Amino acid sequence: MLIAAISILAMRSAMLPPLHCSGKNVVDPQGKIVQMRGVNLGGWFVDEIWMTPWLKAPEVGKPDVIKDHKTLWASIESRLGAASMHLVREAWRANWISAEDFTRIRAAGFDHVRIPFLDSLFEEDDGIRILREAVAKAKQSGLYVVLDLHGAPGGQSTEHHTGSEGRNRLWFDVDNIEKMEKLWIRIAKEFAEEPAVAMFDIMNEPVGAPNASMLHLVYDRVIRAIRTVAPRKIVLVDDGYKGFETTPHPNIANWQNVAFSLHFYQFNSKTTEEHVTNLKSRMPKLIELQGYRNAPVYAGEFNLEPFNSPVSMSLFVAEFLKAGWSYALWTWKAVPSSGALGDWGLYRPNGAVVPLDPFHDSEQTLIAKMRAVRTENLVAPPTQVAAAAGH
């Protein structure tokens, strides 16, 4: 059985042809349309405290000290030292997403993962190796990868999920734009000929751009930099919640192999049905705008919280598929330190969670506690998983 399983994985990884854009579709080398259905691996290389079991404050009632990825690891390092911090961070990554997760994702009916990472990953000695190994694990399970720069140099907004809350300096310091160009050249050179890397998602949710013109000038610089080393890879351009209508037409910008990333969160929905009716009301205009651009659309993040249900998820995903779009749900798993997060994670705790305490736990205690966040120790409603995968 083991030999058979290894053979199946080898066959799957061998069946990942390079993808490219053809009009409004993503296609393989034979021109067959590929609609990608995937999940985000949130919390792996970008520690978002709201969806992971880290305590934010040293005591109940005290102000939050841990606000984002940067303050989490800085706090641990200041108390335990650099060597211990590195061991704890390595253990976190190994437990949050393991090789078995990729197998589960593929078995659930998904065909790709979107992997968020920060520019600070490349300040680590082995940052490129970490991404390389992540891609290799996905490929071994027959999954494509979308590499998503979730936090750009200087920060592309003030949001915590850029890795450091309150910055938004990408747009105003030219040095940061140059750093971003160099970073993407390095990544693109590494994965230019790797077919398992389906797309480069240049920048996640750049809502801090002062206007659409500045946003797309920066995109243009980075796309041109990528093309010096990876002329054929699909690149994703995010509208930054400024509206699909603000994005350039690729033929006018002279962009090739470009797709547009749109994110869908409807926090004002009051019922499960409202999620679907709101999307249906938006789709005709979005499809019209896509037609003018003659490029694929990728729903790089979406979720139906609050008021989620398998029925609404299934109908929501069906709208993407009917439009010919690819998509990735946010997110594969969510394990908060207390309380519940509804359906934010396909996998979630089955009962109370023992929080990770960066203020008091020893290195050994933190690492021991992390086994509880491994996916095999969590639960996932089968109907919700099937709905998200479009089955």
Order of alpha helices (4+ residues) and beta strands (2+ residues): alpha-beta-beta-beta-alpha-alpha-alpha-beta-alpha-beta-alpha-beta-alpha-beta-alpha-beta-alpha-beta-alpha-beta-alpha-alpha
